Every structure is written in C-alpha cells, then in structure tokens.
Amino acid sequence: MRKLTLLAAVAALFLVAFPVGPAGADSPSEDVSLEVNTTFSSNAPPNGWFTASGPAVDAGLICDSGWSFDAGGKFSPRDNPNVAVNIQAVKIFKCGATSWTDDVPHGFTMRLQIHFDKKGGSIKWVAIDGWGDYANIAGNGDGSSFGSMAEGITDSLSGKIR
C-alpha cells in the first residue's frame, strides 16, 4: 500500500512539473491570408509562388512568401472537363524559395480538399506538418480557386494558424 501511495505521489509530481497537452494548445491562433499561384507543365509537378499576410505572419507563425508545389493528390473524375472535379492534394510550401527545387531550411505542408467546376473552386485546408521555424505549425481554413489548367490557378486561402 505504501508503494502504491508513493507511486501515485511521484506520478502527480511528474504531471505538475511536466504538464501534458496537445502540441500548440497554449499558442494563440492568428488570422492568415494566402495567395497561392500554381502553373502546370509536363516536366514538373504543379508549382508556383505564394504570399501570406496577416497577424499570423506578423507573429512569426508562418512565412510571408516562397514557392509551393503539389506533392501528391487524387483527382476525380479525370477524363471529362465538363464535369466538376474533386481534388485532394498535398502541397508543400518552401519559405523564401524562388523555385520548387530550392532546398530551404523552413517550410510547411498543407492538405487541401478542392471542389472545382466551371464557376471556380471552393477549398478546405489544414496545415499538417512543418520544418525549421514552422515545425509545430497547426491551423486550418477555407478559400476559393480560380483559373484553368492551361492558364494556371490562383487559390485565395484564409484561416487560422498557431
């Protein structure tokens, strides 16, 4: 019985000294807006420049610009351009980069769910990973998408980052 009481006291002391909670739970969320431009070619993944603005940038929670590229995705349907397309994409954002091939020390990854038809697209996004200064990035939001595969696509995203 004494060992159990001692073990409980040590466990309680450990939890007080080292509180456990979700990563970033004590970080405040800040607003962010992103403009993401993507072009398509046969010799590279879809890629282009991005800019970010808002309190999340001012607080250093996300970088203000760089280059992004699609690291994977799932499209349906693929063969009929007259039908709405649903896209699930993983996009890597390289902070300070000027090309998708640049090796950079800081960046983050988002998962996007896009519904695209002749009127444009609607987007839901979530930040899923990061490295360097943004290793603990978390956040989500929504947005819109306009353009075409031939001319390029511009995504306007907004949401919260912590």
Secondary structure, 3 states (H helix, E strand, C coil): CHHHHHHHHHHHHHHHHCCCCCCCCCCCCEEEEEEEEEEEECCEEEEEEEEEECHHHHCCCCCCEEEEEEEEEEEECCCCCCCCEEEEEEEEEEECCCCCCCCCCCEEEEEEEEEEECCEEEEEEEEEEEEHHHCCCCEEEEEEEEEECCCEEEEEEEEEEC
